Amino acid sequence: MFEVKKPHNSNKTIRMPDDLIQKLQKVADENDISFNQLVIQCCEYALDHRNGSEK
């Protein structure tokens, strides 16, 4: 049977410098994605590539 899978998301408030928010928003706009999705992708990339190692 087909089952639709929904990702489990939680809300978390974080503080960022205004200039970083502006840079991230510009990149998100240029790539036609949401600010939230860009931040998720940046965090996942950083975690996957920390200390020069990959998954």
C-alpha positions, -999 to +999 in steps of 0.1 A: +000+000+000+012+035-009+020+056+022+028+093+021+058+101+043+059+135+059+091+148+074+090+156+111+099+193+117+103+213+148+105+250+154+137+265+168+144+302+172+179+313+165+196+347+164+218+357+134+236+389+126+216+412+103+242+411+076+242+373+075+205+373+072+207+397+042+233+375+025+214+343+030+181+360+018+199+372-013+211+337-021+177+322-014+160+347-037+186+341-065+179+304-063+142+306-059+141+287-026+129+297+008+152+312+034+144+283+057+153+257+030+186+275+023+195+275+060+187+238+062+209+230+032+238+251+046+236+234+079+235+199+064+264+208+041+285+221+070+278+190+091+286+167+062+319+184+055+332+192+090+368+184+096+372+177+059+352+145+062+322+134+044+293+110+053 
